[in-house]
Amino acid sequence: MYITIKSIKKTLGKYIEMTDLYIGLPMLIIFLVLFAFTNLKIQALVFLSICAFLLIPINMSKKNRMYKIMILLLEYIFKNKNYCYFNEDIKENKLKQLTKYLK
């Protein structure tokens, strides 16, 4: 008799994974320090709200937490983009060459 599992991810219950704890616990400690030991109470609550938003579970392209989607978005925004601009005449010649090649 074999025991099979659906995934090899380490989970703590139905929806909580270990990576969520690795990210969530430092956020909680930062919130507690800001709220308890500084005069930044409103900023600490805003920080807690943002952290709670980032840990919302979602179903989108095999990424199951909002912070993963935000990381992908930031990588997309700040990645190096190369743009190529062509003169219209050159562009038409390239298209003609391409269509001749395809025929």
C-alpha positions as CSV (number, residue, x, y, z in Angstrom):
1,M,0.0,0.0,0.0
2,Y,1.3,3.4,-1.0
3,I,0.6,6.8,0.5
4,T,0.3,9.6,-2.1
5,I,0.2,13.3,-1.6
6,K,-1.1,16.0,-3.9
7,S,1.9,18.3,-3.6
8,I,5.2,18.3,-1.9
9,K,4.7,21.8,-0.4
10,K,4.9,21.9,3.4
11,T,1.5,23.1,4.6
12,L,0.2,23.9,8.0
13,G,-3.5,23.2,7.6
14,K,-5.5,23.7,4.5
15,Y,-4.2,27.0,3.1
16,I,-1.2,28.1,5.1
17,E,2.3,27.2,3.7
18,M,5.7,27.5,5.3
19,T,6.7,30.3,2.9
20,D,3.8,32.3,4.1
21,L,5.0,32.0,7.6
22,Y,8.6,32.9,6.6
23,I,7.2,36.1,5.1
24,G,4.3,36.8,7.5
25,L,6.2,36.5,10.8
26,P,8.7,39.2,10.1
27,M,5.9,41.4,9.0
28,L,4.1,40.8,12.3
29,I,7.2,41.5,14.3
30,I,7.8,44.8,12.4
31,F,4.2,45.8,13.0
32,L,4.4,45.0,16.8
33,V,7.6,47.0,17.1
34,L,6.2,50.0,15.2
35,F,2.9,49.9,17.1
36,A,4.2,49.3,20.6
37,F,7.5,51.2,20.8
38,T,7.2,54.2,18.5
39,N,4.8,57.0,17.8
40,L,4.0,55.6,14.4
41,K,0.7,54.0,15.3
42,I,-1.2,55.0,12.1
43,Q,1.7,54.0,9.9
44,A,1.9,50.6,11.7
45,L,-1.8,50.0,11.0
46,V,-1.3,50.9,7.3
47,F,1.7,48.5,7.2
48,L,-0.4,45.8,8.7
49,S,-3.2,46.4,6.2
50,I,-0.7,46.2,3.3
51,C,0.8,43.0,4.7
52,A,-2.7,41.4,5.1
53,F,-3.5,42.3,1.5
54,L,-0.3,40.7,0.3
55,L,-1.1,37.4,2.0
56,I,-4.6,37.1,0.5
57,P,-4.9,33.8,-1.3
58,I,-5.9,34.1,-5.0
59,N,-6.1,31.8,-8.0
60,M,-4.0,33.2,-10.8
61,S,-1.4,31.4,-13.0
62,K,-0.4,28.9,-10.3
63,K,0.7,31.7,-7.9
64,N,-1.4,31.5,-4.8
65,R,-0.6,34.6,-2.8
66,M,-0.9,38.2,-3.7
67,Y,2.8,38.9,-2.8
68,K,3.9,36.5,-5.5
69,I,1.8,38.4,-8.1
70,M,3.2,41.7,-6.8
71,I,6.7,40.4,-7.2
72,L,6.0,39.3,-10.8
73,L,4.5,42.7,-11.5
74,L,7.5,44.6,-10.2
75,E,9.8,42.3,-12.1
76,Y,7.9,43.1,-15.3
77,I,7.8,46.8,-14.7
78,F,11.5,47.1,-13.9
79,K,13.0,44.6,-16.3
80,N,15.2,45.8,-19.1
81,K,13.2,46.5,-22.2
82,N,14.6,46.9,-25.7
83,Y,12.6,48.7,-28.3
84,C,13.3,48.6,-32.0
85,Y,12.1,51.4,-34.2
86,F,12.1,51.2,-38.0
87,N,11.5,53.7,-40.7
88,E,8.3,52.8,-42.7
89,D,10.2,52.2,-45.9
90,I,12.6,49.8,-44.2
91,K,9.7,48.1,-42.4
92,E,7.8,47.6,-45.7
93,N,11.0,46.1,-47.3
94,K,11.4,43.8,-44.4
95,L,7.8,42.6,-44.7
96,K,8.2,42.0,-48.4
97,Q,11.4,40.0,-47.8
98,L,9.6,38.0,-45.1
99,T,6.6,37.2,-47.3
100,K,9.0,36.2,-50.2
101,Y,10.8,33.9,-47.7
102,L,7.6,32.3,-46.5
103,K,6.4,31.6,-50.1
